[in-house]
């Protein structure tokens, strides 16, 4: 398990999830020092683990084909995954952006 952040969220995910999905979304690994003098890292109040409700919700959404997602589902998935939909003009563009991050 690795701890990652995008500057506002801190997640604890598997190495594979980080390398295959979160890295391309702008997340970086939080480096933790080792040793007896290690200080507790400052962690924002919102820490999400892979087993969190948000991750489970996103995984459940991924079981349904993206082409069948509603506008509300597209927005919710983007919110859960930290994907900015700024610049997209319609649901089709938002779905294309989400698809590119899923492949990514």
BELRA-V630291 format. One record per pair of residues at least 12 apart in sequence whose ideal C-beta (glycine too) atoms are under 10 Angstrom apart, sorted by the first residue. I is the first residue (numbers start at 0). GAP is how many residues later the second one is. D is the distance in Angstrom with one decimal. If there is no record, write none. Layout:
i gap d
I GAP D
I GAP D
This chain:
i gap d
0 12 6.9
0 13 6.2
0 14 7.7
0 16 9.5
0 17 9.4
0 48 8.6
0 49 7.9
1 12 7.4
1 13 5.6
1 14 9.8
1 15 8.7
1 16 5.4
1 17 9.2
1 20 9.3
1 25 9.8
1 27 5.5
1 28 7.9
1 29 10.0
1 30 9.7
2 15 9.4
2 26 7.2
2 27 4.3
2 28 9.0
2 29 7.0
2 38 8.1
2 40 8.2
2 44 8.6
2 46 9.9
3 13 8.9
3 14 5.5
3 18 5.6
3 19 8.3
3 21 9.7
3 23 4.4
3 24 6.4
3 25 5.5
3 26 6.3
4 17 9.7
4 21 9.7
4 22 6.5
4 23 6.4
4 24 8.4
4 25 5.5
4 38 8.8
4 39 8.0
4 42 9.8
5 16 8.0
5 19 7.0
5 20 5.4
5 21 4.9
5 22 7.7
5 76 5.6
6 19 8.2
6 20 9.0
6 21 8.6
6 37 9.4
6 75 9.8
7 36 7.0
7 38 8.0
7 74 8.0
8 18 8.3
8 35 7.3
8 37 6.0
8 38 8.3
8 39 6.4
8 45 9.8
8 73 6.1
9 17 9.5
9 20 7.0
9 31 9.1
9 32 9.7
9 33 5.4
9 34 5.6
9 35 9.4
9 36 7.1
9 37 5.0
9 38 7.4
9 39 9.9
10 16 7.1
10 19 9.5
10 35 9.5
10 36 7.5
10 37 5.0
10 38 7.4
10 39 7.8
10 41 8.7
10 43 9.5
10 44 8.5
10 71 8.9
11 18 9.5
11 35 7.0
11 36 7.5
11 37 4.7
11 38 6.7
11 39 9.3
11 40 9.2
12 14 8.6
12 16 10.0
12 35 8.9
12 36 8.0
12 37 5.3
12 42 8.4
13 36 6.7
14 14 9.2
16 33 6.9
16 38 9.3
19 82 9.8
19 83 9.7
19 84 7.1
20 60 8.2
20 80 7.3
20 81 7.7
20 82 9.7
20 83 6.9
21 59 8.8
21 60 8.5
21 79 9.6
22 81 8.8
23 76 8.6
23 77 6.4
23 78 9.8
23 79 9.1
23 80 4.7
24 56 6.9
24 57 6.1
24 58 6.6
24 59 9.4
24 76 5.9
24 79 8.6
25 56 7.9
25 57 9.7
25 58 9.3
26 55 7.9
29 13 8.4
47 32 9.2
47 34 9.8
51 28 9.8
52 27 9.7
53 22 9.9
53 25 8.9
53 26 5.1
53 27 9.0
54 25 7.8
54 26 9.5
55 24 9.9
56 19 7.7
56 20 8.6
56 23 6.2
57 18 8.7
57 19 6.2
57 21 9.6
57 22 4.5
57 23 6.1
58 21 9.7
60 12 6.1
60 13 9.4
60 15 7.4
60 16 5.3
60 19 7.9
60 20 9.6
60 37 10.0
61 15 8.1
61 19 9.9
61 36 10.0
61 40 7.5
65 29 5.6
65 30 9.3
65 32 6.6
65 33 5.9
65 36 7.6
66 25 9.7
66 28 7.3
66 32 9.4
68 22 8.2
68 25 9.3
68 26 6.8
68 29 8.4
69 21 8.3
70 19 9.1
70 20 5.0
70 23 8.2
70 24 9.7
71 19 10.0
72 18 9.7
72 22 9.8
73 14 9.2
73 17 5.8
73 18 9.7
73 20 5.0
73 21 6.0
73 23 9.3
73 24 6.7
74 16 9.1
74 19 7.7
76 17 9.3
76 18 9.6
76 21 6.2
76 24 9.8
76 25 9.6
77 16 6.9
77 17 10.0
77 19 8.0
77 20 6.4
77 23 9.1
80 17 7.8
80 20 7.0
80 21 9.0
81 19 9.6
82 14 6.7
82 15 6.2
82 17 9.6
82 18 5.7
82 19 9.8
83 13 8.6
84 12 6.7
84 13 8.4
